[in-house]
Amino acid sequence: MNTQYRKPLPHSGLDYFDTRQAVNDISPGAYEKLPYTLKVFAENLVRKCPPDILQQSLEQIVYGKKDHDFPWYPSRVVCHDILGQTAFVDLAGLRDAIAKQGGDPAKVNPVVPTQLIVDHSLAVEHAGFEQDAFEKNRAIEDRRNDDRFHFIDWTKTAFKNVDVIGPGNGIMHQINLERMSPVVHATNGVAFPDTLVGTDSHTPHVDALGVIAVGVGGLEAESVMLGRASMLRLPDVVGVELTGKPQPGITATDIVLALTEFLRKERVVSAYLEFFGDGAGHLTLGDRATISNMTPEYGATAAMFYIDEQTIKYLTLTGREDKQVALVENYARHTGLWADAMASAQYERVLRFDLSSVERNMAGPSTPHARLPTAALKQHGLLKELHTESGKMPDGAVIIAAITSCTNTSNPRNVIAAGLLAKKANAHGLLRKPWVKTSLAPGSKAVKLYLEEANLLGELEQLGFGVVAFACTTCNGMSGALDPVIQQELEERDLYSVAVLSGNRNFDGRIHPFAKQAFLASPALVVAYAIAGTIRFDIEKDALGIDKNGQPITLSDLWPTDEEIDSMVEQYVKPEHFKKVYEPMFDLKVEYGKHLNPLYQWREKSTYIRRPPYWEGALAAERTMRNMRALAILPDNITTDHLSPSNAILPSSAAGEYLTSMGVPEEDYNSYATHRGDHLTAQRATLANPKIFNEMVMENGKVVQGSLTRLEPEGKVMRMWDAIETYMKRKQPLIIIAGDDYGQGSSRDWAAKGVRLAGVEVIAAQGFERIHRTNLIGMGVLPLEFKPGTTRHTLQLDGTETYDVEGTPHPGAELTLTITRQDASSTKVPMTCRLDTFEELSIYEAGGVLQRFAQDFLKAEEAQVQ
């Protein structure tokens, strides 16, 4: 600790670390010019950085240098149960490995405080129009996840520094925003900014509070949990100046979908964004959180807002203690983190976005950045009716309409707007179409309380939007089964059917196997589409129905005014709602050590929790990177949903067949996501998305869609998993060739674990998404990047080749990929090694995150003995 900078913080009784002095000692006046993000990173260095590298590390920030790594020590790790549980399964497996090698397993604990929220396990089997849907869905969740919840209960008391929030309480990001983040910590007499990593790509949700919160893969989170610094190169920090004021009737969803399109085009991939300007003052904290939540959809790492009056107002609204709210304002003003002090901030570039230009928007049909103005539906060909035969449903049927996801349910204005629209629709006698599966799954129990007090919950229930869960549901592919009659008609007529949801993800194959595509929309629009029942409907002009007087009712007749929304929010959204929910939820009195055995007693027949295999099989063997075969040749924009889907498991899938062989009935297959603690189930999800295109599989000159590959050298096309099994038996090293933006989407560690267990040693791509690249390294997979102008197409690759990597992996190194074709000719291709830091090199050389920790842990134990 660099104590020379520790000073009293006025009016607080606490100390703080004077980062202004430390930075200005290097370059006078430099602190005032730093962006908000770099001020926070600098504070972390001054407080936590080893003294011998403090000067060099601060110089990276002060002078904008990118030639050295600097350490970042997040103050918290936040996990949802899918990746969080998987992380603790890995730690439990690590304890076994440590014990086997003579170490003390009880010493393997998170060093950094870790919060695990069970929020990704519930499927909407009972829709919002069913009575007691919430209770029924929770009962199914408990039954299906008994093995998982048994393990999570063990986690509570078996590990130090872990708090667990059980199922049925809300979504991790919304709970983080409304309660868990203090914005400014007061620990051991020192005040300092809250910073965190989270095992979900939407962790930047709380960036809206001025908190650096970054989504990471489960493997990187494990590394941080275990006390290793997250080593960074100075990121690009981009200013986004918001101008103008939103037009009447425009929601935060409309704004974020427009921003997502804009920022994708501006190529802000991996950047830290800072939103500021007069326009930011017109956005509530809830509006800002909607924007920050969708950070991964525009490709950035973080989306920060300055601390200002809106921050203080929100902390008060959500029931934070007066003393804590006062500390946040005092600290921010004193340390130059308050909005007024940021006027001199200098950015690498500044983008400008006019809020007044935003119109009513949707996004779709398969990517969040494909903005679709509702006024332009006709131009997109969505209004053309195509009836194949008579039936209950039209072509273009909306089969799922879901108000879901922390993206929107953490914004009271968006939820209240949906309730007001429902109220007006009910008054006109409008109904949801009978084929639409509707649901309301808020990310916080506080939402239900203020909707009830405003007398709007009953209005939503009347249209089928009863509360089905307080969890991440439809947005995560947990939309549950359809009515069998509806499913049969979809299959028999092969209808174009869609989902409309207020979430942040709509990738093909994600939301539901029978929803061919999906559209993102505001909660109010979701309600409107449940009434319309089809996407082939001009939502701005066509009549949603006829009232009792025979008058056509359109969207404009139902849309609430801003004044109506604001009045309801002001009157009915209260601090006591949040206090009533969160005070008992966080009354956590768990005694560490209740389970005296530090080793978990694995259940032999479990298909959810199994000792991980990271010290055996392909992972224990030496990586040769010689004579590799291509498992797949993939196009641009491959998502982690393609690489390891999270949605429902079908009986015909490899995972479904395995579960059947284990005696699991089809109704309890659950989702791919929930089985990620069992590698035998989870690895069968590898490249199992039926929407994937593997360019090794061609028919009549076109790529065939499906989870298929071609086994080489036989040249036989087969199901992906069958080929993987064959290659595993042969101990055949593999490579995946891909286009640009490989691994975008959710921060899914199994998208890296699955391919590594299959024997993949190298991914050669045109470009990598940040989180997935670190996950690959965390599993000991080498990411190599083609030089500009070189692609799988220019090299004319078809998968019959063998591949060798020559050279020594090293940050910034140029390695050679030697491609040997069937005629024995070869091509040598220069590749950029994407081990970007020496910390990444250290992890890769050890074989992965867990292997690195085990080696370091045992070495430290041996040194203590000596």
NORNOR-V79680 format. One line per field, one symbol per residue. ss: DSSP state (~ for helix, > for strand, _ for the rest). phi: phi as a letter, one per 30 degrees, with the letter a starting at -180 (. if undefined). A space follows every 10 residues. Layout:
ss=???
phi=???
This chain:
ss=__~~~>>>>_ ___>>>>_~~ ~~~~~~____ ~~~__~~~~~ ~~~~~~~~__ ~~~~~~~~~~ ~~_______> >>___>>>>> ~~~~~~~~~~ ~~~~~~~~~~ ____~~~___ ___>>>>___ __________ __~~~~~~~~ ~~~~_~~~~~ ~~~~~~~~__ _>>>>____> _~~~~~~~~~ ___>>>>__> >>>_>>>>__ ~~~~~~~~~_ _>>>>__~~~ ~~~~~____> >>____>>>> >>>_______ _~~~~~~~~~ ~~~~~_____ _>>>>>_~~~ ~~__~~~~~~ ~~~~~~~~__ _>>>>_>_~~ ~~~~~~~___ _~~~~~~~~~ ~~~~~__>~~ ~~______>> >>>>~~~___ >>>_______ >>>~~~_~~~ __________ ______>>>> >>>>_~~~~_ _~~~~~~~~~ ~~~~~~~___ ______>>>> >__>~~~~~~ ~~~___~~~~ ~~____>___ ___~~~____ ___~~~~~~~ ~~~___>>>> >_________ ______>>>> __~~~~~~~~ ~~_>______ ____>>____ _>>_~~~~__ _~~~~~~~~~ ~~__~~~~~~ ~~~~~_____ __________ __________ ______~~~_ _______>>> >>>>____>~ ~~~>___>__ ___~~~~~~~ ~____~~~__ >_~~~___~~ ~~~~~>____ __>>>>>>>_ _>>>>__>>> >____>>>>~ ~~~~~~~~~~ ___>>>>___ _>_>_____~ ~~~~~~~~_> >>>>>__>_~ ~~~~~~~~__ _>>>>>____ __________ _>>>>>____ ___>>>>>>> _____>>>>> >>>____~~~ ~~~~~~__~~ ~~~~~~~~~~ ~~~~~_
phi=.cddcdbdce ibibcbcdde ddddddbeid dddddeeddd dddddddbde edcdedddde ddcidbcbdb dbcedbbcbc dddddddddd ddddeddddd cjdcddddbe dcebcccdbc cccddcddcc dheedddddd edddcedddd ddddeecdcd ibcbcddick ceddddddbd ddibdbbhib caddbacbda dcededeedi cdbbdbdedd ddddedjddd dbceddccdb dccibedeic cddedddddd ddddddhcei dccbcajedd ddcddddddd ddeceddcid cbbcbddadd ddddddedid dedddddedd ddddcicded dcdceccdab cbbcddddcd bbblcbbdcd dbeddceddd idcddbddad adcddiddcb bbdbidecdd ceddddeddd dddddddcid bddddcdcab bddaddeddd ddddhcdddd ddcjcddcac adceecicdi ddeedddddd ddchddbbcb bccbbbdeid daeccdbbbc adeddedddd ddiaddaddd bdddlcddci cdcceddcdd dedddddddd dccbeddddd dcdddcdcbc cdjeddddcd ddddcdccbb edcdcaiedd dddchbhdcd daccddidcd dddadcddcc eddddddddd dciddedcei ceedcddcdd ddddddhcdd cdccddcbbh ibdddkdbac dcddicdade dddeeddddd hddbbccbdd hdidjddcdd dcddddddjd cbccbdabde ddeddeddci cddccddejc bddddhdbjd dcbbccjcea eidccccccc cedidbbccd bcdcddbddd ddddddjked dddddddddd dddddd
